[in-house]
Amino acid sequence: MVELAVGRLDDPLVTVCRLEVDQPRPTYTVDTVEWLRSQESDLGLVLAVGSDVASGLPGWKSVVQLLGQVRLLIFERAGAAESGEGVLAALGRRRLPLVGAEVIALSTPAIDSTGIRERIAAGVSSADMLSPEVADYIASHRLYREAADPDR
C-alpha cells in the first residue's frame, strides 16, 4: 500500500524500501537503521515520527542504541494527547540520546491509520482519507474487515 501511495507522487527522490517487508522474521527500526548504516556509514538518518508515536519510544527495542544513530524529528500530531515539545521533554527526562532532536509543526489532518482501520472494520467508508489506489487495494483485498461479518 505504501508503494501505491508513494507511486502517485511521481517523484524519483521518494522511494520505498522493502527491507522490513521482505524479512522472514519480525524486524525493528533499530535493525533497519543498522542495516542502512552497514550499506553507507556516512548516511545521515532522521527518524521522523508524530508526537503520538514519539511518546511510545521508550518501549521500542534498543531505543538508546536507535536514538544514538539517528536524529529524532517529532512533528505535532493533531489530536495527540501531548504536544511534541512535551514528548521531547519527557524523553529527555529519561536521559535518552537526543542530539539534534527537534519538534516541527506540520499541517496534518486529524486522522491516523488506526482510526482508518477501525472505520473500515465498522463498515464506514474511508475513501475520502485515502488515495484512490490505496482505497481500491483495501477494498479488493478485503482488508480490515471484521471476521464476524465475512460479507462486509
Buried (B, 14 or more C-beta within 10 A) or exposed (E): BEEBBBEEEEEEEEEEEEEEEEEEEEBBBBBBBBBBBEEEEEEEEEBBBBBBBBBEBEEBEBBEEBBBBBBBBBBBBBEBEBBBEBBBEBBEEEEBBBEEBBBEEEEEEEBBEEEBBEBBBEEEEBEEBBBEBBBEBBBEEEEBBEEEEEEE
